[in-house]
Structure formats: structure tokens, C-alpha cells
Amino acid sequence: MADQTAPQDGSQPGVLGDFSQAQNLGQPGHPEDRVSETDVKEAFQTEDTPTSRAVEPLPEGEKPDQLAEHLDKAEDRQEALIDESLEESFPASDPPSAKKIT
């Protein structure tokens, strides 16, 4: 018995497993179903869309320190470095080795 839901034009099931016209940009398809790159950029990138978060500039001569906010929670800078390396390695099976970083 023939599948009554399959289209007669010979197309294959889409990404969702049905014959809906879900767009898969890496696969050939009907040209009228494709979304152009220009349409995508117009929909998501406007002049009001920030490209990054705003950051206050540092005072002259000061270097950025991503651990500054963690130092009050840690006993010292070395412990803060270890804590940061553990957070960055999660969910790794092997934790980073603790070494003196200056």
C-alpha cells in the first residue's frame, strides 16, 4: 500500500522525519523553500543588535584581572587560580594539575 502522506514529486522526508518543509541549509531542496543569507541577516542583525556586551574601560596603566572578583572567596590568588581552572575544565574526567602560576 502506498504512503498517502508522501508527496508525489519524489522528495524525501525532512529533518523532522515528516514531509514538512523544514529548511536544511546543507541539503538540496526546492529553491522556493530556501532562505537567503540576506533575509537571515536582516531578521537577526540590526543596528540595535549589540555585537558584544558593553564593558567599562580600565583606568590607564591598569591590566585586566579576571580573578579579582574571586579573590575574596578564595584564601589567596593561587587558590583562586586553581578554582578557575577547575571551573573551566568541567566536565572533564581528569582535573587540571595544580601548579604555581605567577
N, C-alpha and C positions, 0 to 999 in steps of 0.2 A: 504494500500500500504506500502511495506517495505521501511525503510530508506536506501537509496543507499549509504550514507556516513558512516554508522555504520560498523565497522569491523565484520566479521563473527565469530570471536573467542570468542564472548560474553563479551568483555571488555566494560567498562563504559566510558562515556565522561571524559576527563581530567579536570584539574584545570581551563583551559581556556574555558571550555564549549564545546570544539570540541573534536575530536578524535586524536589530535596531541599527541605526546609522551612527553609532558611537565612533568618533574620529580616532584613528590610529595613524599618527603622522608618519610613522615609519613604513607604512604599507601602502601599496597602490589601492586606489578606490575610485569612486565616481568623482570627477572634478568638481561637480556642483556641491559635493559634501565637504570639500576641503576648506580649511580655514586659512586665510592668508596671514603671513607674518605681520603685515601692516595692520590688519584687523586686531591681531593679538596685542601688538604694541599700543595701539590706540585705546584698547579696552583697559589695559593694566598700567601703562606708563603715561602719566600726565605731568604737567608742570608742578602740580601739588604733591606728587608722589615723592617722598624722600628717598634718596638713594642710600642713605646711611643715617644713623642716629646722630643728633647734634651733641657735640662734646665741647665743653668749655676749654679754651686754650690754656696751656700751662704758663705759669709765670716764667719770665725769661731766665734761662740758666737752670731750670728745674727739669729733671728727667722723669719720664713716666714710670710709675711703680704699681704694677697690678696687684702686688701683695699688701699694699698699705692698709687696705680695709680689713685684711685677715690677721694682721699682726696683733690686734687687741684680743683676738680669740685664741691665738697661739701663745706659747710661752716665750718663744723667740723667733727670729727670722728663719732659722734652719727648720724649725717645726712647721712654720707656715709654708716653706718650700716643699717639704715632704707632703703636707696636706694637699697642696695644689697638684703635685704630681700624681697623687692617689686619685684625686677627683678627675684629672684628665685621662687617666688610664682606665677608668671604669667603663665597661665591664670586662676588662682584660682578665685572663686566667692567671697571669703572672704579674704581681705588683712591681712597680719600679724599685730598683735598689736605692737605698738611702745613701747619698754621698754628699760630701761637703761642697756646696756651691757658693761661690763668693760673688 
